[in-house]
């Protein structure tokens, strides 16, 4: 019940949040597997877009990864039923993710991210339904240019993400 009050208070004061606070909120709820309403996640995504200039690469990847986990968890908990508001939330979050991932994909092309961050960005992009072109480019980059850094579990995760496309 305390997390519900924290979530509601955070959403009410969301206009004051900067990237670090946004990601901290998402990370807490994702890590502890606490429900976060889709409509409220949509508001968080909108705030992420509004503050996109203040996001660095690491904060972007972590924030979108947590957002993807929370959205995915909501979808699993709600089952097959997709309401209009849920669909609208998914679309809004996908738009936000697509915009926020632009500098991340640029960093991938210039070797500016570690393998785990690239994998987390790919996972978030797949879950949130971002355009698959950049996902495939990032995956190709990992397999062709950074293959020596890929271990078994990383290859398996990458394969699972690509299979979901």
LINBELLIN-V167208 format. One record per backbone hydrogen bond with DSSP energy under -1.0 kcal/mol. NH is the residue of the N-H (numbers start at 1). CO is the residue of the C=O. E is the energy in kcal/mol with one decimal. If there is no record, write none. Layout:
BEGIN
NH/CO/E
NH/CO/E
END
This chain:
BEGIN
5/1/-1.7
6/2/-2.2
7/3/-2.6
8/4/-2.5
9/5/-2.5
10/6/-2.6
11/7/-2.5
12/8/-2.1
13/9/-1.7
16/13/-2.1
17/14/-1.8
22/18/-2.3
23/19/-2.9
24/20/-2.0
25/21/-2.2
26/22/-2.4
27/23/-3.0
28/24/-2.1
29/25/-1.9
30/26/-2.6
31/27/-2.9
32/28/-2.0
34/29/-2.4
41/37/-2.3
42/38/-2.1
43/39/-1.4
44/40/-2.0
45/41/-2.5
46/42/-2.2
47/43/-2.1
48/44/-2.3
49/45/-2.1
50/46/-2.2
51/47/-1.6
52/49/-1.4
54/51/-2.2
55/52/-1.1
60/56/-2.3
61/57/-2.6
62/58/-2.6
63/59/-2.6
64/60/-2.7
65/61/-2.3
66/62/-2.3
67/63/-2.4
68/64/-2.5
69/65/-2.2
70/66/-2.4
71/67/-2.5
72/68/-2.7
73/69/-2.4
74/70/-2.2
75/71/-2.1
76/72/-2.2
77/73/-2.5
78/74/-2.3
87/83/-2.4
88/84/-2.3
89/85/-2.1
90/86/-2.4
91/87/-2.2
92/88/-2.4
93/89/-2.7
94/90/-2.3
95/91/-2.2
96/92/-2.3
97/93/-2.7
98/94/-2.6
99/95/-2.0
100/96/-2.8
101/97/-2.2
105/101/-2.8
106/102/-1.8
107/103/-2.1
108/104/-2.0
109/105/-2.0
110/106/-1.2
111/108/-1.5
112/107/-3.7
118/114/-2.0
119/115/-2.6
120/116/-2.3
121/117/-2.3
122/118/-2.6
123/119/-2.5
124/120/-2.6
125/121/-2.5
126/122/-2.5
127/123/-2.6
128/124/-2.6
130/125/-2.6
136/132/-2.6
137/133/-2.0
138/134/-2.6
139/135/-2.3
140/136/-2.7
141/137/-2.5
142/138/-2.2
143/139/-2.5
144/140/-2.6
145/141/-2.3
149/146/-1.9
150/147/-1.2
155/151/-2.5
156/152/-2.5
157/153/-2.4
158/154/-2.5
159/155/-2.5
160/156/-2.4
161/157/-2.3
162/158/-2.4
163/159/-2.3
164/160/-1.1
165/162/-1.1
END
